């Protein structure tokens, strides 16, 4: 796409180029920011790190505005582009919605062991989709060491001090070598039990759990292990290990042949009857789940795209009022179900505050915010904000985080601390891109970006890089415009971008670069005739 845009820009300059349609001054904010990329590149060269990937990726900063400025779009053409783009974005959101709903019901009917939240070690099984009624066929190779299936179960306070019951249903080869299954809870209590797959015999028991073995039809056995939940437990395990002997923890002791076995749907429930394997309701999942979107989709970037469309629809009356109302509600729904905390705050805080500050009175605004808040109390958003709050409290009190340690809030705190430590040692010049990546990998053993655009620029290019970024950020607000012709939708979206810079390195990724440079360039082009530089 960028190659096509580059060629189009060259054609515009060659065949349409004149001073009236293109001025170097329009380019200035983008050149200012690109200067920070040059600094980073020079720092890399100084540290014997020659890497062109970063500077080539950031050419979007120049290519996108070059195309828009050289195309000389009028204000009416720009508005048409924004409106058409917003309609397309909404249509894409509707496609997301149908993929989400269809995928959810397909996921609900999937064989439990085949779901992604089961960890599978050293077992081979079919990749084809299986329904709940299907048997889960498993091959364990003779060379395996510790084949297993395991899943983490999250608990709440109401589930404490009760028994957690695991039911595992299995059938081994009729003429195969006898082997055993170890069921255990892994966490507190150290509850373990061994079961013989060939005859259903109950073997060694540790930890005082309740154990049962039952023969079913067609050669299947159901093994049951129940352990009492500990007060304050935040999670439990459904942990299944395939072992060679009673009391063993490994497979390779004496089994020299591949083994085939079949598993039916397991059961996991609280003694009171609460089934912990029942899927959550649809609103507990992101709209990008259950499809290929979840493999690469980032909630913040998608959220910015949908909030862009939402702002265009709110501030521009170009559709039938009922159609407009529906598409506004749809975009709010898409934003909420993406479950990005920063985007959600942008929606329920920045949007109404900005409207009130500018004395706008939109009839749909209260309905939109009320609808968004209603959704937030019933889905993934509520869970994410709850986890964020608990993480802040536990970190402040130096409490054990448990599973919260693996979630995004704690990961960000960890990343911020590490980058700030590095920046404090070299904030004047910065570390460069490749050299900084190498140093971060050596000291902290990861390659995450800073998840904060301001820190990212300071880390890469030092004080000069941060100054370049800030000048680029505030350039739209330094322009002198006729207040009567003010376009608040442009300014609001830019404010939302700058707010989200606090939580994501938006200019570190290609599609963040394209989105932001497009919005800034469109903004400058729209007010081209009113810019101070042209007076």
Number of C-alpha atoms within 10 A of each C-alpha: 5 13 9 10 16 17 13 17 22 16 15 21 18 11 8 16 17 12 8 8 15 21 16 10 12 19 17 13 22 26 17 17 24 22 17 24 24 17 21 28 26 17 23 21 15 12 14 11 17 15 14 12 11 17 15 10 13 20 16 25 23 17 20 25 24 24 23 21 24 22 19 19 16 13 16 10 12 17 16 13 13 19 19 13 16 23 16 13 20 20 15 12 21 16 11 18 18 12 18 21 15 13 17 21 13 14 20 17 15 18 20 23 21 21 14 10 12 15 14 17 15 14 16 14 13 11 7 6 13 19 16 17 12 15 18 20 16 16 16 22 19 15 13 17 18 17 21 20 16 19 17 15 14 13 15 10 10 9 20 17 14 16 19 27 24 23 20 21 21 25 21 23 14 11 7 13 16 16 20 26 27 27 27 27 26 13 13 14 16 13 20 23 26 28 29 22 25 20 16 21 17 18 16 13 20 13 14 14 22 17 21 16 19 12 14 12 6 7 14 20 25 21 27 21 26 26 25 19 22 17 12 13 17 18 17 19 17 23 19 18 21 25 25 23 22 19 18 16 19 17 24 18 13 11 18 13 13 13 17 17 17 16 20 21 19 18 17 21 17 19 15 11 10 12 14 16 12 12 13 12 12 17 17 17 18 21 28 25 18 19 14 10 14 13 10 8 13 13 21 22 20 21 26 23 19 26 26 24 25 24 20 23 22 18 15 13 11 13 12 9 10 9 11 17 16 12 22 24 19 20 27 23 20 24 27 27 26 25 27 23 20 19 27 23 14 23 24 15 12 18 20 18 13 16 17 12 8 10 9 13 10 13 9 14 16 12 13 21 18 13 15 21 17 12 18 21 12 14 20 22 24 17 15 17 16 11 18 18 12 15 24 15 13 15 14 9 9 9 10 11 17 12 13 17 14 10 14 14 19 18 12 17 14 12 19 16 12 15 18 16 11 17 20 11 9 16 19 16 18 27 27 29 27 23 23 22 17 16 15 19 13 11 10 12 11 13 13 12 19 23 20 20 22 21 24 26 29 27 29 29 31 23 18 20 29 24 18 22 24 16 16 18 18 14 15 20 10 10 14 13 17 10 7 6 9 11 14 15 20 20 17 18 23 21 18 20 21 18 16 23 19 16 18 24 20 25 20 19 15 14 14 21 19 20 19 21 20 18 20 23 23 23 18 22 24 22 20 21 13 16 19 12 12 10 7
